């Protein structure tokens, strides 16, 4: 069959590779002037700059890890960010070192006792919002330092207006493990090699908008695999879905090291940005200069890049309407925007491979 893959990000590139290797014809198109979607990195004098925020690959799925290793190299990077509040820098995610910095406790037993003490009056069987969840799990002091202002900046909503699930993804440990992820496998892939390998010898057209000439494209292909925003695909028939967007401010500094770690979060509202990324630390760079990026969350409007789906009740109801709208088997939706779902990179690859298997089953 002839497939048009709309989007040269991770989902689109994986499915294009698998379908091509199975004997199908694939043509990949993308609005942007580069492949890789939000995983795109630009090499600037030896430093690979993550142009759309940090992309650290992490998974406990050995099959997905081995799949990636066949396509690219992955280094030994482990995600251990820091957080600056006032004139103090805290170990983050919250772990026993963080609690030692705050309260002077040193053992898991002491930590458990203290957490029970500070959360006792906030404990509930279920939590209606992010503020309730934070108070019920870590107490008022940690909530005020680590979550309250940061969440308000990130989502432009008071934590009382943010679903509890958003903060429930946060890592809290009562031991000295300061790695952000529990996953057995993690590191920084060579993203340029990854996408060049995935799209090798596959027809590719950049800087082209499928939706601007949809009738023509639809007439040329048997199936369309679409990884863009599902609401835009249907011309916002049921209204636009909500997202959070980001703005990145990049700076080259003629010093060897700016902050000593790949990312420092700035939760306080006095900082308009949420974090500063220092790219050389992803690959243990020793260059005599450095590149940092300040990351600013911003409200999303139609036409802006969409990064984080806001999966509250209102948006989930709108998304259901778009799901029911998918009647023509010619169209297949995938990726974070096509499925309106926050997917990590390993989940994105897994979903793409599942789609490939389903297509092959339907063929039979």
N, C-alpha and C positions, 0 to 999 in steps of 0.2 A: 504493500500500500504506500501511498504518498502522504507523509505527515508534514504539517507545518508546525514547528515548535515556536511559540511566541514567548520569548524570554531566554536569554543566555546565562541565567543564573544557575544555581546548583540543581534544582529540580529539572529544569529544561535541558541542561547539558547532560545529566545522567540518563534521562530517558532517550535523548537523541543518540547517545552512544550505544545504548542497549538495542534500540530498534534498528540502528544502522548495522550493527554487528549481526543482527538476526536476518538481515537481507532486505529490510525496508528502506525506502528513500525518505530522508529527512532534510528539511531546510529550516535552519534556525534564524529567526529575526529578533532584533532588539532595538528599542528606542535609543539606548545609550550608544556612546562611541567606543565602548569596550565590552569584552566578555566578562563573565564572573559575577554579575549582579552586585549585591552588597558585599560579597567576599573579595571584591577586586582589590589588589594591592599594586601600588606604583613604586618601582625601584628608583629612588633618588640618591644617586652617588653611593650605592651599596646598602642603603637602608630601605627595607620594604615597608612602605607606609600603607596602613589599613585605611583606605580612603573613606569608608563608611562605618567607622567604629571598630573596636577590637573583635576579631573573629578567632576564637580559641576552639579548636575541635576537641570534643569530649564525648565519650560514649562508654557504655559497658557491653555493647554489642560487638562481640569479637568478629562476627561475619562482616559487619559494616567497616570495622577497623581494617580488616584484611583487604576488603574491597578497595579502600582508599589507598592502602600501601601498594597496590598494584598500579596505581595511577600517578603517584607522586611520593615525595619524601616527607617525613614528619619529624620534627625535632622533639627534644625532651622537655619542652616548656611546661611549667605547671602554674596554674592561675592562683596567685597569691597577692591580691590587691591590698591597698592601704586606704585609710579614710582619715581626712584631716578635719578636726573640729576645734575651733579656737586656735590655741597654739600647741595643740597635742595631735600626734599622729597615732592612730589606733590600728591594731591588727584586725584584718577583716577578710573573710566573714567572721561573725562573732564566734569566738572560741575561748578556750580557757585563758589564753594570753590576754585577750581583750578584757575578760572579767578580772584578771589580775591587775591590769592597768586601771580599771575602774574602781575595784573594790578591795584589791590586795589579796584576794583568795588564790589558793595555789593547787587545790585538788578537785577532782570531779565531785566528790562528796560535798565539799564546801559549796561548789557551784550549784549543785542541785538544791541544796538547802536554801541558798540565797535566792535562786530563781523562784522557788515555791513561796518564799517570804514576800518578794516584790510583786508577784502576780496574784496573790491570794484573793484580794478584793475585786480583781478583774476577771477571774476565771468564769467561763460560761461553757455550756454544752455545745453551743454553736455561735459563730461570730457573723454579724451582719455586714461588717465592713473592715477595711484594713486597720483602722485605728483600734477597733475592738480586738482584732486578732493580735496586734502587737502588744497591747496592754496585757492581754490574757496570756501571752507566751513569754514576754521578756520584761514587762513592767514599764513604769513611766520614764525612768531615767534613760534606759536604752532606747525606748521609743522616741524620746525628745532629741537625743543625739544622732541616732543613726537613720531614723525613718521619717519622722514627721515632716521636716522641711524638705528633705530630699524627694519624698513621694509627691509632695505638693508641687515641686518644681518639675519633676519628671512628667507628671500627668496633668498639671494645671488644674488640680482638684484637691480639696482638703481630703486627707485620708478617710474621713467619714463618708466620702462620696466614691471611694475606690473599693472595688470588690475585695473581700478578704483573701481570695485566691491569689491576688497579685503579690501580697506579702508572704503568703503561705509558701511561696517558692523559695523564700530566703533560707539560707543555710545558717543553723545555729548549733554549735557543738559544745559539749562540756568536756572536751579534751583539748590537747595542744595541736591538733591537726588544723592548719590554717590554709589548706588548699580549698579553693572555692567549690570544686567538684568532687563528689564521691567516686566518680567513674574510674574504672580500671585503666582506661586508655585516654590520654590527652596529650596535646601538643599543637604546634603550629605547622600546618602543611605548607609546602611551597605552592601557593595558590595559582601563580602564573603557570607553573608546570601542570598543575591539576587540570585547569580549564583548557590549556593547549592540548593536553592528552585526550580529554573527553571530546573535544570538538575537532580533533585531527581528521582531515579529509572529509568533513561534513560541510555542505554548502552553508555559508553564513553571510547574512547581510545586517550590518549595523546602521544606526541612525535612520531607522525606518519604523513607522508606526503602523502596525497591522490594522488598528481600528480606523485609521484615516482612509484605507482602501480595502475595507473588509470584503466587500462584494467580489472584488477581483481575486483576492487570496482564497476565499471560500470556493470559488469556481475552479481553482487549480489543484486543490488537495482533497484527499479522501477524508482526512480527519485533521482537526485543529486541536493541539494541546496548548492551552492558554494558561500562563502563569502570572498574568497581570491582575489588577483589581477586578473582582467579579462584578461589583456595582457599576464600574465604568463600562464593562463589557455590555451590560444591559442599559447603558445610557441613563443610569441612576433612576430607573423606572420606579423603584420603591423608596427612593431617597438615598443619599450617600451614606455609606458606612463611615464610622469615625475611626481615625487613627491618630497616633502621635507621630510627629515628624521631628527631624533633627537638623541642626546646622553645625557645620564643622569649620573651625578657624585654625588653620595650620600655620606653624611658625618654625623657621630654621634658626637655630641658636648656635653661635660659635663657642660653645663650651662642650666639654666631654660628656657631662651627665647633668641633667636638670633636676630630677627628683628621686633617682636611685631605684625606681621600680616602674613597671610598665603602665600602671594606672594608679592615680590617687583620686578618690571621690571627695567632693566638696558639698556636703549636705546643706550647709547654712544658706539661707535665702539671700544673704548679702552678696553671694557669688551668683552671677547670672548663668554660669555653666554648671553642669553636674559633675564633670570629671575632666582630668587632664591625662591624655595618653602620651606616653613616650615610646616611640615605635622601636627603637634600637633594642630595647629590652626583650622584645618577643624572640629575638634571634641572638641574644647575648653579644650584641655588637660592641666593638672597641674603637669605633671611629672617633676622631678628634672633634666632631661636631654632633649635634643631636637635632631631632625633629619632634616637636610636640604638637598635639591637636587638642584644642578646647572643644568640648562637646556641649552644645546648647539645645535643650529640648524646646520645641515650639509647637504651637497649634497647627494642625493640618488643615489645608484648604484644597479644594479640587485643583489639580494641576501640580501640586507639590509632591515630592517623594513621600511615600507612606512607609513607615518603619514598624510601628507597633499597633496591631489591632486592639481596639478597646472592647474587649469581650464582656460588656455588661449586658443586663437583661434586654435593654432597648435595642442595642446593636445585634444581639443574637437573634432577636425576633425578625429584624429586617433581613438578616442573612438567610434565615429559613425561607423567606419569600423568594430570594434569589435562587436558593437550592431547588425549590419547587418549579422555578422558571426554566430549569435546564431540561428541556424536552427533547431536543434534537441530539441523537447519539453521535452526530458529527463532532460535537464539541466535548472536550474533556478538560476539566479544571484541576490545577495543581499548584503546589507551592504555598507560601505564607499568605500571599494576597489572593490567589485564586480560591483558596479554601477558607480564607478569613480566620486563620488560626496561627497562634504563635508556635512555630516549629523550630527546634534546634536543628543544627546541620545534620546530625546523624538521623534524626527523624525525617528530615527532608529527603535524604538519600534513600532511607527505608521506604518511604511513601512512593518515591519514583520507581524503585525496583518492584514494588508491589503492583504498581500500575502496569509496568512492562509485563509481568507475569499474567495479569488479567487480560491484557491485550492478546498475548499468545494463546491463552485458553480460549478466548472468543474466536480466534482464528480457526481453531480445531473444530 
